């Protein structure tokens, strides 16, 4: 498993506070150029066929997307609650190794407009793309999800 970037400690604390996420052992690894990488060991997410459980694949990609939005809002000094609204998932091939997901803001979303809308209207929507690839870089599953952000009043 990859090492964790120290600037993601708060995000990993949030992950650890969620019992299902903790049980799956999902960890944020790095945020680089608008892409959040998260991982989870296969051992915690294996099914009866010795590959990753489909629900775990979706959960890891969802946490990568949620984590990306949460961390980017935190870095922009915006306190916001992030909620998933809907998702589309494609399972392309079984995953027989550890789960490594990457999430980035989808081309349907302008990050600057998202932040400005959240600041001015206290609500915004974003579309995020997540995927899990194998060690050879082949996409094994991918997700496009729409999220809502609601600015905290605190």
C-alpha positions in Angstrom: 0.0 0.0 0.0 1.2 3.5 -0.8 2.3 6.0 1.9 -0.1 8.7 3.0 0.7 12.4 2.4 0.8 14.3 5.7 -1.4 17.1 4.3 -4.4 14.7 4.2 -4.4 13.9 7.9 -7.7 15.7 8.5 -9.4 13.9 5.6 -8.1 10.6 6.9 -9.5 11.4 10.3 -12.9 12.0 8.7 -12.6 8.7 6.9 -11.7 6.9 10.2 -14.8 8.4 11.9 -17.1 6.5 9.6 -17.4 2.9 10.7 -18.0 1.4 7.2 -15.0 3.3 5.8 -12.8 2.3 8.7 -13.8 -1.4 8.2 -12.9 -1.1 4.5 -9.6 0.5 5.5 -9.9 3.4 2.9 -7.1 5.9 3.1 -6.5 9.1 1.3 -2.9 9.0 -0.2 -2.3 12.1 -2.1 -3.9 15.1 -3.7 -1.9 16.3 -6.7 -3.1 18.6 -9.6 -6.7 18.2 -8.6 -6.6 14.4 -8.4 -7.2 12.6 -5.1 -5.8 9.1 -4.8 -7.3 6.8 -2.2 -6.6 3.1 -1.5 -8.1 0.1 0.3 -6.6 -3.3 0.7 -8.2 -6.2 -1.1 -8.2 -8.3 2.1 -10.9 -6.0 3.6 -13.0 -5.9 0.5 -12.8 -9.4 -1.0 -15.8 -11.4 -2.3 -16.4 -15.1 -2.7 -14.5 -15.1 -6.1 -11.3 -13.7 -4.5 -11.7 -10.4 -6.2 -13.0 -7.0 -5.0 -16.6 -6.9 -3.9 -18.6 -4.6 -6.3 -20.0 -2.6 -3.4 -16.5 -2.0 -2.1 -15.4 -0.7 -5.6 -18.3 1.8 -5.6 -17.6 2.8 -2.0 -13.9 3.4 -2.6 -14.7 5.5 -5.7 -17.4 7.4 -3.9 -15.0 8.2 -1.0 -12.4 9.4 -3.4 -14.9 11.7 -5.0 -16.4 12.9 -1.7 -12.9 13.3 -0.2 -11.8 15.3 -3.2 -14.6 17.8 -2.8 -14.3 17.9 1.0 -10.6 18.5 0.9 -10.7 21.1 -1.8 -13.4 23.0 0.1 -11.3 22.8 3.2 -8.3 24.2 1.4 -10.4 27.0 0.0 -11.5 27.8 3.6 -15.1 26.9 2.9 -16.9 24.8 5.5 -19.4 22.6 3.6 -21.3 19.4 3.9 -20.9 17.2 0.8 -23.7 14.8 -0.2 -23.8 12.4 -3.1 -26.9 13.0 -5.3 -26.6 10.4 -8.0 -24.1 8.1 -9.7 -23.4 6.1 -12.8 -21.0 3.1 -12.5 -19.4 0.9 -15.1 -17.8 -2.4 -14.0 -15.3 -3.3 -16.7 -13.3 -6.1 -15.2 -12.7 -7.9 -11.9 -10.2 -6.4 -9.5 -7.8 -9.0 -8.0 -5.4 -6.6 -6.2 -5.6 -3.7 -3.7 -8.1 -1.0 -4.7 -6.5 2.3 -5.8 -9.1 4.9 -6.9 -8.5 8.4 -8.3 -11.0 11.1 -8.4 -11.1 14.4 -10.3 -13.6 17.1 -11.1 -15.4 16.1 -14.3 -15.3 18.4 -17.3 -19.0 19.2 -16.7 -17.9 21.2 -13.6 -15.9 24.4 -13.5 -14.1 24.4 -10.1 -14.0 28.2 -9.9 -17.7 28.5 -10.6 -18.4 25.8 -8.0 -16.5 27.6 -5.3 -18.0 31.0 -6.2 -21.5 29.6 -6.2 -20.9 27.9 -2.8 -19.6 31.2 -1.4 -22.5 33.3 -2.8 -25.5 31.0 -2.6 -24.3 28.6 0.1 -25.1 25.7 -2.2 -23.4 24.2 -5.3 -23.3 21.1 -7.4 -20.3 19.3 -8.8 -19.8 16.3 -11.1 -16.8 14.1 -10.2 -15.2 11.3 -12.2 -13.6 8.4 -10.2 -11.9 5.2 -11.5 -10.0 2.2 -10.2 -7.2 0.9 -12.4 -5.0 -2.2 -12.1 -1.2 -2.3 -11.7 -0.9 -2.0 -15.5 -3.0 1.1 -15.7 -6.1 -0.6 -17.2 -9.4 0.9 -16.0 -11.3 -1.8 -14.1 -14.3 0.3 -13.1 -15.3 3.9 -13.3 -17.9 6.2 -11.9 -19.5 9.6 -12.7 -21.3 11.1 -9.7 -23.1 14.3 -9.0 -22.6 15.9 -5.5 -24.3 18.7 -3.7 -22.4 20.9 -1.3 -24.1 23.0 1.4 -22.1 25.6 3.2 -22.0 25.2 6.9 -23.3 28.1 9.0 -20.7 27.7 11.7 
